[in-house]
Amino acid sequence: MISRLHYITQDIESATHVELVEDVCKAGVDWVQLRLKDKSYEEWKAIALETLAICRKYNAKLIINDNVALAKEIGADGVHVGKQDMPVAKAREILGADFIIGGTANTFEDIKLHATSGADYIGLGPFRFTSTKQNLSPVLGLDGYQIITSWCKQENIHIPIIAIGGIVATDVENILNTAIYGVAVAGAITNAQNKTETIKEFMKHLNYEIVKTN
């Protein structure tokens, strides 16, 4: 099942990606996307293997950002591909049916393409401006989500859509009211003074205890 809270790692000076993943998994996060920048394949692989061990320890899913070859080599749970990266259909061809594949979308057309290409979920954004991503697509906001999810309903597209981009816990209820399935979070958790309490707040707004036991 696709989780409703996705945690995305990012580079910060005070902690490594592995340390961040340990912290959030300990606090109850069960879906981690490892997103690394400017690393060689071997560096990325070493970090990914450590991260995978932590995710297995806490029974969390590990999704590798962009790197299909690495996801396959280490036996991660899946991969997330951006709009400028490998197409979902190609990733599915390489990984097969058992891997989770997510695709980034900014428009209804993106969603339609990913859904017909074999994606398991969509990362739709940005919700608002965020400094964690370069070359940001047009901001969607609540109105954009409402319009796009309405089109999905009309076209009978029922793929889980995950909102992403500058989201904080108090945004969640309004986002879910647009028929969005869940949220992906980086900075609001990574930069929180108390990550555990911040994660609990997200989970409360997502009715996470109910979702996890269904």
C-alpha positions in Angstrom: 0.0 0.0 0.0 1.1 3.5 -0.7 1.8 5.5 2.5 0.1 8.8 3.1 3.3 10.4 4.6 6.4 10.3 2.4 9.6 11.7 3.9 12.2 12.9 1.4 15.8 13.3 2.6 17.9 16.4 1.8 21.4 17.7 2.4 21.9 19.6 5.6 25.1 20.4 7.5 24.0 19.1 10.9 23.1 15.5 10.0 23.8 12.9 7.3 21.0 11.4 5.2 21.5 8.1 7.1 21.1 9.9 10.5 17.9 11.7 9.2 16.4 8.4 8.1 17.1 6.8 11.4 15.5 9.7 13.3 12.3 9.7 11.2 11.9 5.9 11.0 12.3 5.8 14.8 9.5 8.4 15.0 7.1 6.2 12.9 7.7 7.2 9.3 7.3 4.2 7.1 8.1 5.6 3.6 11.4 7.2 2.8 12.6 8.7 -0.4 16.4 9.0 -0.6 17.3 12.0 -2.6 21.0 12.8 -3.1 22.8 15.4 -5.1 26.3 15.6 -6.6 27.4 12.1 -5.5 29.2 9.4 -7.4 27.4 6.1 -8.0 29.6 4.4 -5.4 29.0 7.1 -2.8 25.2 7.0 -3.5 25.3 3.2 -3.3 27.0 3.2 0.1 24.5 5.7 1.6 21.6 3.8 0.0 22.7 0.5 1.5 22.9 2.0 5.0 19.5 3.7 4.5 18.0 0.4 3.3 19.3 -1.4 6.4 17.5 1.2 8.6 14.3 1.0 6.6 14.3 -2.8 6.9 14.9 -2.5 10.7 11.8 -0.3 11.1 9.7 -2.0 8.4 9.7 1.2 6.2 9.7 1.4 2.4 12.8 2.8 0.7 12.3 4.7 -2.6 15.4 5.9 -4.5 15.1 9.2 -6.2 15.8 9.2 -10.0 18.4 6.3 -9.9 16.7 3.3 -11.4 19.9 1.3 -11.8 20.8 1.8 -8.1 17.3 0.9 -6.9 17.5 -2.4 -8.8 21.0 -3.2 -7.7 20.4 -2.8 -4.0 16.9 -4.2 -3.9 15.2 -1.0 -2.8 11.4 -1.0 -2.7 11.1 1.4 -5.6 12.1 4.5 -7.5 10.7 8.0 -8.0 11.5 9.6 -11.4 11.3 13.3 -12.1 9.9 15.0 -15.2 13.4 15.4 -16.7 14.5 11.8 -15.8 13.8 8.4 -17.2 10.2 7.9 -18.3 8.0 5.8 -16.0 7.4 3.2 -18.8 11.2 2.7 -19.2 11.7 2.4 -15.5 8.9 -0.2 -15.3 10.5 -2.1 -18.2 13.8 -2.3 -16.3 12.5 -2.9 -12.8 9.5 -5.2 -13.5 6.2 -5.5 -11.8 7.4 -5.9 -8.2 9.0 -2.5 -7.8 7.1 0.6 -6.7 7.4 3.4 -9.3 6.4 7.0 -8.6 6.5 9.9 -11.1 6.6 13.6 -10.7 3.7 15.7 -12.2 2.8 19.3 -12.5 -0.2 19.0 -14.8 -3.1 16.6 -15.5 -1.4 15.6 -18.7 1.6 14.5 -16.6 -0.6 12.4 -14.4 -2.4 10.8 -17.3 0.9 9.8 -18.9 2.3 8.3 -15.7 -0.9 6.5 -15.0 -1.0 4.8 -18.4 2.8 4.1 -18.2 2.6 1.9 -15.1 3.2 4.3 -12.2 2.0 3.3 -8.8 1.7 6.8 -7.4 2.1 10.4 -8.5 4.1 13.2 -6.7 2.1 16.3 -7.7 3.5 19.8 -7.1 4.7 22.1 -6.1 2.0 23.1 -3.6 3.9 26.3 -2.8 7.4 27.6 -3.4 10.1 25.5 -2.0 13.9 26.0 -1.9 14.7 22.3 -1.8 14.1 21.9 -5.5 15.8 23.6 -8.4 14.0 24.5 -11.7 10.6 24.6 -9.9 7.5 24.0 -11.9 4.5 26.4 -11.6 3.1 26.5 -8.1 -0.3 24.7 -8.0 -1.8 25.6 -4.6 -5.2 24.2 -3.4 -7.0 25.5 -6.5 -4.6 23.7 -8.8 -5.0 20.4 -6.8 -8.8 20.8 -6.8 -8.9 21.3 -10.6 -6.5 18.4 -11.4 -8.2 15.9 -9.1 -11.5 16.8 -10.6 -10.2 16.0 -14.0 -8.8 12.7 -12.7 -12.2 11.8 -11.5 -13.8 12.7 -14.8 -11.3 10.6 -16.7 -11.6 7.7 -14.2 -8.0 7.9 -13.1 -7.7 6.7 -9.5 -3.9 6.6 -8.9 -2.8 7.8 -5.5 -1.6 11.5 -5.8 0.9 12.8 -3.2 1.1 16.5 -2.7 4.6 18.0 -2.5 6.3 21.3 -2.2 6.7 23.4 1.0 4.0 21.6 2.9 3.6 22.0 6.7 1.4 20.0 9.0 -1.4 22.7 9.1 -1.8 22.4 5.3 -2.7 18.8 5.4 -6.4 18.9 6.1 -7.1 21.4 3.3 -5.0 19.4 0.9 -6.8 16.2 1.6 -10.1 18.0 1.1 -9.1 18.4 -2.6 -9.1 14.6 -2.9 -5.3 14.4 -2.8 -4.2 11.0 -1.2 -1.2 12.1 0.9 1.8 14.4 1.3 5.5 14.3 0.8 7.6 16.3 3.2 11.3 17.3 3.3 12.1 20.6 5.0 9.2 20.8 7.5 10.5 17.6 9.1 14.2 17.8 8.4 14.5 21.3 9.9 12.1 20.8 12.8 13.6 21.3 16.2 11.6 18.3 17.4 11.2 15.9 14.5 9.2 13.3 16.5 6.5 15.9 17.5 6.4 17.3 13.9 5.9 13.8 12.5 3.2 13.1 15.0 1.4 16.3 14.0 1.5 15.2 10.3 0.2 11.8 11.2 -2.6 13.2 13.3 -3.8 15.3 10.3 -3.5 12.3 8.0 -5.4 10.0 10.4 -2.3 7.9 10.1 -3.0 5.4 12.7 -6.2 4.4 10.9 -4.5 4.4 7.5 -1.7 2.1 8.7 -4.0 -0.5 10.2 -6.4 -0.8 7.2 
